[in-house]
């Protein structure tokens, strides 16, 4: 059966309606196969790839062999395939083409020194918050997260901050379509309650989430704005301590987060203004 004709609920249904002439099905299949591999499933058989993507075995085989020919995948034994480091080029293309990441790292490094906690930048991708930059502190978080790691937006500080800064229509669509599942007793899974929390987050200008995925991990996030005024990313400090005076920590960390966010937003504005960029480069060492 052609993958474009899968029944309702099939994998192809999630692609937005468009002119078929403008849609490259082979590219979509290749990207979907790449995303099938993860830390939980680093090696997959042809049958497993077909089952996870909804592709026929013949289509899955062609995609996998094409990825192998291009160097993005390799066959590790008679049955299993895995991705190669060349896939990292795809993510690096995004980072290198987005101006903020050129100057965000020193800002986060300074913030880590100031707060002595792990700090990160995240963006919203569908229903997830995705780390695009992460500077760890000496203490290691229970849940190891690196650049490219995805966490559900509804129960993380960076995700809630990014959701709160969306338009009303975007937010309502998210709430209508997202499936909320509890990670523990603290996870908010009532959509009406979540909507109220997001409205308060939008009003406050920051998000504080404590223990909704892992009981001891807490996060404080603020938005980083693009020159257009939209929220481009969330700047977050993460803490792994069950015993913590939450209010005292927020009072101490929030001003530092806001200063760092202002620096990043100002850098974006300067980058958009060639004259300002030239002046800044004169003082760059």
Secondary structure as GFF3:
##gff-version 3
##sequence-region A 1 285
A	DSSP	three_ten_helix	3	5	.	.	.	ID=ss1
A	DSSP	three_ten_helix	11	14	.	.	.	ID=ss2
A	DSSP	three_ten_helix	20	22	.	.	.	ID=ss3
A	DSSP	alpha_helix	25	36	.	.	.	ID=ss4
A	DSSP	beta_strand	44	45	.	.	.	ID=ss5
A	DSSP	alpha_helix	46	53	.	.	.	ID=ss6
A	DSSP	alpha_helix	57	70	.	.	.	ID=ss7
A	DSSP	beta_strand	73	75	.	.	.	ID=ss8
A	DSSP	beta_strand	80	83	.	.	.	ID=ss9
A	DSSP	three_ten_helix	85	87	.	.	.	ID=ss10
A	DSSP	alpha_helix	88	97	.	.	.	ID=ss11
A	DSSP	alpha_helix	100	115	.	.	.	ID=ss12
A	DSSP	beta_strand	118	125	.	.	.	ID=ss13
A	DSSP	beta_strand	128	135	.	.	.	ID=ss14
A	DSSP	beta_strand	150	152	.	.	.	ID=ss15
A	DSSP	three_ten_helix	153	155	.	.	.	ID=ss16
A	DSSP	alpha_helix	157	164	.	.	.	ID=ss17
A	DSSP	alpha_helix	168	177	.	.	.	ID=ss18
A	DSSP	alpha_helix	191	204	.	.	.	ID=ss19
A	DSSP	beta_strand	207	210	.	.	.	ID=ss20
A	DSSP	beta_strand	217	225	.	.	.	ID=ss21
A	DSSP	beta_strand	231	240	.	.	.	ID=ss22
A	DSSP	alpha_helix	246	272	.	.	.	ID=ss23
A	DSSP	alpha_helix	274	282	.	.	.	ID=ss24
###
